[in-house]
Amino acid sequence: VADSVPTILKLFAEVRNRTDYPYRDLHLVLSQNMQDSTVWHTDTIAICLTDSTGRWTGKGWESVYQSERFVKAIQPLHPGKYTVKVASGMKDGKLQGINDIGIRIERRQPKRQK
């Protein structure tokens, strides 16, 4: 974050999986220091990849689907370099059927108060 104008950052977790992923959901552990670079916050989130009938819920084509989940909105206290770390919260060491996991950050200006 390079500017001093207050900015709200919206974090989204995105997952691209194949149909051979053996579970209904994916648990991720996200750690970030985006509000204050000296303080780390950790969240555990679950992304549902199928509905109750086992049908894939993400946008897909053939055997690959992409899902996203809003994580949180953060307003950094000052300009600086910030970090987001993503780790699997699943019991399996290697996740069969997961192609990609990433974080998307959208920048929003806060609404002006009248």
Secondary structure, 3 states (H helix, E strand, C coil): CCCCCCCEEEEEEEEEEECCCCCCEEEEEEEECCCCCCCCEEEEEEEECECCCCCECCEEECCEEEEEEEEEEECCCCCCCCCEEEEECCCCCCCCCEEEEEEEEEEECCCCCC
